[in-house]
Amino acid sequence: MREQKGYLFHRGTSWFVRFRDNLKQPDGAFKHVQVCKKLDVDYGGEYRTKASVKSLSKKILGPLNSGTLNPASTQTVIECCRENLPA
């Protein structure tokens, strides 16, 4: 997967970053979905421009871009054991 920069925008007094991620479905398959996360700062003051919150979005996208975030890592121990048991 190529590196994502995300789409930064603000609504009201909040900043958001929108990006794509793989989400594990109940049947075990992975689906590529669009995700939107709220940043921890409010719009205004020193966080009035996209450039001022870009570093905050990089913290969210960093694990995704580095490849350390694995969708299978959200799997529970029970799910893992069921998949590895012989039929």
C-alpha positions in Angstrom: 0.0 0.0 0.0 1.4 3.4 -0.9 1.8 6.1 1.7 -1.3 8.0 2.7 -1.4 11.7 3.6 -5.0 11.8 4.5 -7.6 14.5 3.8 -7.6 17.2 6.5 -10.8 19.3 7.0 -12.7 21.1 9.8 -16.3 21.1 10.6 -17.5 23.6 13.2 -14.8 23.7 15.9 -13.2 20.3 15.2 -10.5 19.1 12.9 -10.8 15.7 11.1 -8.5 13.5 8.9 -10.0 11.1 6.4 -8.1 8.1 5.0 -8.5 4.5 3.8 -7.9 1.4 5.9 -8.5 -2.4 5.8 -11.2 -3.5 8.2 -11.7 -7.1 9.2 -15.2 -8.4 8.5 -17.1 -10.9 10.7 -16.4 -13.7 8.1 -12.6 -13.1 8.4 -12.2 -11.2 5.1 -10.7 -7.7 4.9 -12.5 -4.8 3.3 -10.9 -1.5 2.2 -13.0 1.2 3.8 -12.8 5.0 4.3 -12.2 6.1 7.9 -12.6 9.5 9.4 -11.0 10.4 12.8 -11.3 13.5 14.8 -8.1 15.2 15.8 -7.5 16.1 19.5 -7.4 19.8 18.9 -10.1 22.4 18.2 -10.2 24.6 15.2 -8.9 28.1 15.9 -6.1 29.9 17.6 -2.8 28.2 16.6 -4.7 25.4 14.8 -6.4 27.6 12.2 -4.7 26.1 9.1 -4.2 22.7 7.6 -0.4 23.1 7.9 -0.7 23.6 11.6 -2.5 20.2 12.2 -0.6 18.2 9.6 1.8 16.8 12.2 -1.2 15.6 14.2 -2.6 13.7 11.2 0.9 12.1 10.6 0.7 10.7 14.2 -2.6 8.9 13.2 -1.4 7.8 9.8 2.2 6.9 10.9 1.5 3.3 12.0 -0.6 2.7 8.9 2.0 4.0 6.5 4.9 2.2 8.2 3.2 -1.1 7.9 3.3 -1.8 11.7 -0.5 -1.6 11.9 -1.9 -5.0 10.8 -5.7 -5.5 10.5 -5.2 -9.1 11.7 -3.7 -7.8 15.0 -7.2 -6.9 16.2 -8.1 -10.6 16.2 -9.0 -12.1 19.5 -7.2 -15.2 20.9 -10.4 -17.3 20.4 -10.7 -16.3 16.7 -7.0 -17.1 16.2 -7.3 -20.5 17.8 -10.4 -21.4 15.7 -8.6 -20.6 12.5 -5.6 -22.7 13.4 -7.4 -25.8 14.6 -7.6 -28.8 12.2 -11.0 -29.4 10.7 
